[in-house]
Amino acid sequence: MRTLSQKDLDRLVRSNRNLKISLWVFCVGMIGVLFLLIANNVTMSPACGTALGVGIGALLVIPQRQLLSELGLSRQEAKQILQDERKRRRAAGN
């Protein structure tokens, strides 16, 4: 398992947190837009909505992928590092 400097680890944790926040904001926003469309009887093709969601989702992960590329990590390595860091922080908090 590859180890990261504290600075790089902090960047990875912050990037992951920002990605999760962006995902939640996107989901809440999409629910609001969907509600408005339904309330106004606007019809939209499911394929169009799916394509829009996938496109926005792809845009959301660009900063995370750039950081992983910069750090030379695969998604699996980053996921494992984040899990280990979460465990370490929980143990330190107890």
Order of alpha helices (4+ residues) and beta strands (2+ residues): alpha-alpha-alpha
